[in-house]
Amino acid sequence: MDTSILGNALDRGVGYLGPRREDVFGLEVVTGRGELLRTGFRRLGEDSPLAHAHPYGLGPMLDGLFFQGNYGIVTSACLKLLPRPARSVAVSLALRDVSKLGEFLDGLALLKRLGVMSGVTHVGNQARTRASMMSGISEYLRISCGVAERDLAAEADRALATVAPYEWTSLGGVAGSAAQVKAAIAEVRRVLGGIAKLTVVDDAKLAAGFRLLNPLRNLWPWARANAAAISAIRPLQGLADGRPTDAAITNLLWRYGQPQLPARELDASGCGLIFINPALPMAGGAVVKVVDAMKAVAAGFGHELYVTLNIETTTSLVAVANLLFDRGDAAAVANARACARALWEYLRSCGLEVYRARADMMEDVVDPQDSFWRTAWALKSVFDPDNLIAPGRYNLARAPDA
Ligand SMILES: Cc1cc2nc3c(=O)[nH]c(=O)nc-3n(C[C@H](O)[C@H](O)[C@H](O)COP(=O)(O)OP(=O)(O)OC[C@H]3O[C@@H](n4cnc5c(N)ncnc54)[C@H](O)[C@@H]3O)c2cc1C
């Protein structure tokens, strides 16, 4: 599926090391007035040694206006690149006791702040793990083990229960020299080893595990379950190492019974997907309370909530929560929309807000009485006075009453 890295950064998507917004500076923008604007030191011209090097420039930092701003079309940007580390591994932690989720998140926050796991660690609930792995597991069982269609769902369930029996599992990365990685893993174990089962994986380990277990698949159910899990995990582990994958879309297509469709045809499937993604403080106890309440709201509409908690910055995290429904069923669509609205209302009732908003949420999230949004509108008249660029997206749709 084609999505743009720049679009993701401009919408403040989640990157590998933190918010993708922090990887981007020095924008070239065509404003709604048709003027070409270069932010930071790119205003000095592309030949300036500072143009692609100094992220701030001199004077007001205009860059921020073009993230979730829609004041102009960004036509190019500087992207910070890092050298590939000598060694990088994925670290998975399976929380043994669901009641320790707050402690678990606080431990991951500490590791983030200390720079031990400086990237974004993703903590998924069982529904998310299931959604991420079932298509890979089922395909392995069907193709490599010859499991018949009628037995596939039950066998895949058994395999998943063998390899991922816990409610919350995290996946993050550790990178550096071999000695740094070894020391970091020891520190992760020291902080969280008491409450979570730690597994370290890299390409070589996954390949060796698969070579060992795959030949045993028809002799030993445990080997079969683990070989299936490895084949499901490989694309996700590759993603952490910079190899693009369509796995997230493939999983949805599989879930909606159309695994044969190419990823770019997701829209042609019946898959309905609504995200409600709150920004949250980095405080385990508070996060648990919100997640539990959101699950209860979703359950009231007959929905299971798919949740990932991303340890994104040293002070905050973002949750990705989504609802899945059949887009061909008008009642299911209406119910999912009502559920999404109830979830957002719950968040607002406790002083929280989403960190990215769907286009259909704008009338709710943008308040014409709020001086913040009135200022956002005033800036629109500076950069895009005819309201040409994505009207109403992250802004008022029209001039507010005086
Ligand atoms: C199954 C699934 C899983 C996903 N998982 C993740 C995830 O893990 N992490 C994550 O961060 N996202 C995730 N996403 C969201 C998706 O990756 C982003 O929406 C996508 O990267 C944004 O790219 P786009 O081309 O769709 O941008 P668009 O939706 O076209 O644009 C995003 C925003 O940026 C603005 N914009 C885009 N291009 C420009 C430009 N050149 N100049 C000015 N403004 C611009 C748009 O107006 C809009 O406000 C997921 C989506 C799906 C469907």
The ligand as an SDF file (V2000), in Angstrom:
LIG
                    3D

 53 58  0  0  0  0  0  0  0  0999 V2000
   -3.6060   -0.4490    8.9470 C   0  0  0  0  0  0  0  0  0  0  0  0
   -2.9370    0.8630    9.1900 C   0  0  0  0  0  0  0  0  0  0  0  0
   -1.8930    0.9220   10.1100 C   0  0  0  0  0  0  0  0  0  0  0  0
   -1.2630    2.1330   10.3690 C   0  0  0  0  0  0  0  0  0  0  0  0
   -0.2470    2.1650   11.2820 N   0  0  0  0  0  0  0  0  0  0  0  0
    0.3610    3.3320   11.5580 C   0  0  0  0  0  0  0  0  0  0  0  0
    1.4180    3.3960   12.5170 C   0  0  0  0  0  0  0  0  0  0  0  0
    1.8040    2.3840   13.1030 O   0  0  0  0  0  0  0  0  0  0  0  0
    1.9870    4.5950   12.7760 N   0  0  0  0  0  0  0  0  0  0  0  0
    1.5910    5.7170   12.1380 C   0  0  0  0  0  0  0  0  0  0  0  0
    2.1480    6.7810   12.3900 O   0  0  0  0  0  0  0  0  0  0  0  0
    0.5950    5.6920   11.2220 N   0  0  0  0  0  0  0  0  0  0  0  0
   -0.0210    4.5380   10.9330 C   0  0  0  0  0  0  0  0  0  0  0  0
   -1.0370    4.5030   10.0160 N   0  0  0  0  0  0  0  0  0  0  0  0
   -1.4350    5.7460    9.3650 C   0  0  0  0  0  0  0  0  0  0  0  0
   -0.7590    5.9270    8.0010 C   0  0  0  0  0  0  0  0  0  0  0  0
    0.4960    5.3390    7.9550 O   0  0  0  0  0  0  0  0  0  0  0  0
   -0.6290    7.4120    7.7210 C   0  0  0  0  0  0  0  0  0  0  0  0
   -1.8990    7.9330    7.5690 O   0  0  0  0  0  0  0  0  0  0  0  0
    0.1580    7.6730    6.4750 C   0  0  0  0  0  0  0  0  0  0  0  0
    1.5200    7.4140    6.6690 O   0  0  0  0  0  0  0  0  0  0  0  0
    0.0510    9.1160    6.0640 C   0  0  0  0  0  0  0  0  0  0  0  0
    0.3580    9.1190    4.7270 O   0  0  0  0  0  0  0  0  0  0  0  0
   -0.7640    9.4420    3.6600 P   0  0  0  0  0  0  0  0  0  0  0  0
   -0.0730    9.4280    2.3570 O   0  0  0  0  0  0  0  0  0  0  0  0
   -1.9500    8.5970    3.8540 O   0  0  0  0  0  0  0  0  0  0  0  0
   -1.0760   10.9410    4.1150 O   0  0  0  0  0  0  0  0  0  0  0  0
   -2.4110   11.7060    4.0790 P   0  0  0  0  0  0  0  0  0  0  0  0
   -3.4850   11.0420    4.8760 O   0  0  0  0  0  0  0  0  0  0  0  0
   -2.6580   12.0430    2.6550 O   0  0  0  0  0  0  0  0  0  0  0  0
   -1.9150   13.0050    4.8580 O   0  0  0  0  0  0  0  0  0  0  0  0
   -1.7660   13.0580    6.2550 C   0  0  0  0  0  0  0  0  0  0  0  0
   -1.8990   14.5420    6.6880 C   0  0  0  0  0  0  0  0  0  0  0  0
   -0.7920   15.2830    6.1950 O   0  0  0  0  0  0  0  0  0  0  0  0
   -1.2330   16.2800    5.2810 C   0  0  0  0  0  0  0  0  0  0  0  0
   -0.2960   16.2310    4.1590 N   0  0  0  0  0  0  0  0  0  0  0  0
    0.0510   15.1370    3.4280 C   0  0  0  0  0  0  0  0  0  0  0  0
    0.9590   15.4620    2.4940 N   0  0  0  0  0  0  0  0  0  0  0  0
    1.1940   16.7910    2.6500 C   0  0  0  0  0  0  0  0  0  0  0  0
    2.0490   17.7270    2.0040 C   0  0  0  0  0  0  0  0  0  0  0  0
    2.8700   17.3750    1.0200 N   0  0  0  0  0  0  0  0  0  0  0  0
    2.0310   19.0130    2.4380 N   0  0  0  0  0  0  0  0  0  0  0  0
    1.2290   19.4040    3.4530 C   0  0  0  0  0  0  0  0  0  0  0  0
    0.4070   18.5650    4.1150 N   0  0  0  0  0  0  0  0  0  0  0  0
    0.3890   17.2870    3.7090 C   0  0  0  0  0  0  0  0  0  0  0  0
   -2.6570   15.9110    4.8870 C   0  0  0  0  0  0  0  0  0  0  0  0
   -3.4280   17.0390    4.5660 O   0  0  0  0  0  0  0  0  0  0  0  0
   -3.1510   15.2500    6.1600 C   0  0  0  0  0  0  0  0  0  0  0  0
   -3.5560   16.2020    7.1060 O   0  0  0  0  0  0  0  0  0  0  0  0
   -1.6800    3.3100    9.7150 C   0  0  0  0  0  0  0  0  0  0  0  0
   -2.7210    3.2480    8.7800 C   0  0  0  0  0  0  0  0  0  0  0  0
   -3.3450    2.0350    8.5200 C   0  0  0  0  0  0  0  0  0  0  0  0
   -4.4510    2.0000    7.5010 C   0  0  0  0  0  0  0  0  0  0  0  0
  1  2  1  0
  2  3  1  0
  2 52  2  0
  3  4  2  0
  4  5  1  0
  4 50  1  0
  5  6  2  0
  6  7  1  0
  6 13  1  0
  7  8  2  0
  7  9  1  0
  9 10  1  0
 10 11  2  0
 10 12  1  0
 12 13  2  0
 13 14  1  0
 14 15  1  0
 14 50  1  0
 15 16  1  0
 16 17  1  0
 16 18  1  0
 18 19  1  0
 18 20  1  0
 20 21  1  0
 20 22  1  0
 22 23  1  0
 23 24  1  0
 24 25  2  0
 24 26  1  0
 24 27  1  0
 27 28  1  0
 28 29  2  0
 28 30  1  0
 28 31  1  0
 31 32  1  0
 32 33  1  0
 33 34  1  0
 33 48  1  0
 34 35  1  0
 35 36  1  0
 35 46  1  0
 36 37  1  0
 36 45  1  0
 37 38  2  0
 38 39  1  0
 39 40  1  0
 39 45  2  0
 40 41  1  0
 40 42  2  0
 42 43  1  0
 43 44  2  0
 44 45  1  0
 46 47  1  0
 46 48  1  0
 48 49  1  0
 50 51  2  0
 51 52  1  0
 52 53  1  0
M  END
$$$$
